[in-house]
Amino acid sequence: PEAGGGADALVARGGADALVAVLGGNASAAAAVASATSDYDVVMVLDGAAAAAAAREQLEGRARVAVWPELLAGRGDRAIFGAWSEVVRAAAAAGYARAVVVEGAREGR
């Protein structure tokens, strides 16, 4: 079951106490993170439904996919800090003890 968009996308918490949010379209990176640890739930954050559908196929169930366009809208260090803050806030609301943000490759940027 996939969660809704935006911050709600992180609420469908898996079994781990910590979350890794992989920002952008690098499915192989997200799959590698998911394969490397069982201590984190891995969620790949994308900006549209088409990208999310393609990523789901590539990930083959190893990580979840969330559509959260607003999170990916900015650029630069301030935008990354803002994204990190939003992910941490959403993760805490979902009951995770901690969250990690990884900036993946973003198509078209």
Secondary structure, DSSP 8 states (H G I E B T S, - for coil): ----SGGGGG-S--SSSEEEEEESS-HHHHHHHHHH-SSEEEEEEESSHHHHHHHHHHHTTSSEEEE-GGGGS--HHHHHHHHHHHHHHHHHHTT-SEEEEEE---TT-
